[in-house]
Amino acid sequence: MPRYAPRWDWEKYAYSYRVWGRLIYSPNADPDSWKRYLRHQFGPGAQAVETALGNASRILPIVTTAHDPSAANNSYWPELYLNHSIVDAAHYAPYSDTPAPRVFGNVSPLDPQLFSRINDFAAELLKGERDAKYSPVEVAQWIEDHAVAAEKIWPKQIGQ
C-alpha cells in the first residue's frame, strides 16, 4: 500500500503548491495537470489522497477565519495553539490584542460580519434570539465534518 514519507520537509507541501500555482495561473486548468503527481506518488490510492487532503486542507482556513485571538503571527499559531483563559482576563498572554476582557469567549473572528464571537452567541441563545452570523457551534461542526471525512478515507485507502 502506498505511503507518504517525504525525505525533506518541503516535500509535504509540493502537491499543495502545485495545485495552488496551477489554479492561480489558470483557474480553468485541466485537473490532470495536478492529478498526475498524485498518481505518480500514490498509484491506485491517488483519488483517496486527493479526497482526504481536500477535506483536511479546509480545516485551517475555517479556524483562522472564525477564531483569531491575535493579529500577530508571532503570537497566534493555530496549529500550536496556546490556551487562552476562559474566565481570568488577567492571564491573557500571549494574546494581548484580544478584545477586553481578554478571555476565550471574547476572541474576535477574523471576519466579525460573518462569524459570531462565543460570548455574543451565548448571549443570543439566552435571549432566545439569533442573528444571521455563523455560530461557533456551526463552525465546530464544519471542522468535525472535514476531519471525519479525511480520517475516514486516510487509514483505509492510503495506509498508515
N, C-alpha and C positions, 0 to 999 in steps of 0.2 A: 504494500500500500504506500502511496507517495507521502513524503514528509516534507515539512518546511523547516529546514535547519540552515539558515544562512551562515556563510563563513564570516562575512563582515556585517556590522550593524546596519549600515546604509542600505544593504540589500533588502531589508524588511520593507523599505519604502519604494522600491523600484516599480512595483505594479501601480501603486497609488499615483506616483509621479507620471507614469506612462499614461494612465487614463486621464488624469488632470491635464497634462500637457496636450494630449491629443484633442481633447474636447474643448479646451480653450482656443486652440489653433483652429479647429473646425468642429463646431457643435454638431454637425450632421455627419460626422465621420463614420465610416463603416466599423461596427463593433469588432469585426475580425482583426482590426489593427491593434487592439489590446488583448483580445482573447487568444491570439497566437501564443503570447507569453505564458498564459496560464496553461494552455495545452502542452507547451514545451516543459514547463515545470512540474505539472501535476497529472498529465496524461488524462485518464478517464475521470479523475477527480476534479477536473478544471471547473466544471459547472457548479459543483458543490462549493468549491473555494470562492468562486465569484459571488454566489448567493450568500454565503456566510460573511464574507468581507463587506458585501453590500449592506447587510444588516448591522454588523459591528461598527462600521465606519459612520453610521448615523448617530451613534450614541454621544460622542464627544461634542459635536455641534449643538445637540439639544442641551447638554449640560451647560456649555459655555453661554448659551443664549438665555436660558431660563434661570440661571443661578450664578451671579457674578459678584462675589464678596469683595473683590478689589480690581481696580483697573490696572494695577501694577503687575506686570508679568513676572517680576521677581518676588512677588508675594503670593499670587494666586496661580497655582499649577494644578489644574483639575485632576490630572492623573495621579498626583501625590497630594491629595487634599489634606490640609491641616485642619483639625477640628476647630469649629467656631462655637463659642459658648452659646448655650440655648437660653440661659437666664442672666448670666453675670456680665453686664456691659463693661465692667472694669477690666475684664480679661479678654479683650478683643484682638490681641496680637495674633497673627501679623496683619490682619485686615483693618488697617487704620482708616480707610476711606469708605467703609460700610456706613450707611445712614444711621444716625443716632436714634435710639440707643443701639449700640453695636452688638447685636445678638443675631443668632442664626435666622430667626423669623423675619428680621428687617432687611435681610440681604436683598438688594435690588436685582431684578433681572437685567440683562443687557438691553433688552427691548421691553421697557415697562408698559408700553402701549398694547403689547401682545400677551404678556405673561403677568400673573398676579404674584405679589410677594406672599410669603407664607402667612404672615400676620394679617395682611389685608384679606386674604382668602378665609382665614379663620373668623375674622370679624363679620364678613359677609354671611358665612354659614350661621353664626349665632343670631344674626338679624333675620335670617330666612330670605336673604337676597342673593343675587348672583349677577355679576357683570359679564360682559362678553369675552373677557380675557381667559386665556388658558390657565387652568388651576394647577397647583403643584401636584395634585392627585393625577390629573391627566398627563402631566409631564413624566411623572414616575411610571405611569402605565406604558407610555411610549418607550421609555428606556427599558423597562422589563420586557416588553414585546420584542424589541430588537435583540436584546440579549438572549432571550429564549430561542428566537428564530435562528440566530447564529450558532448557538450552542447545540441546538437540535441537529443541525447539519454537520458541524465540525467533527465530533468524535466518530460518528457513524460512517460518514462518507470519505473523510480525509485521513483519519488516523491520528494517533497521539504521538 
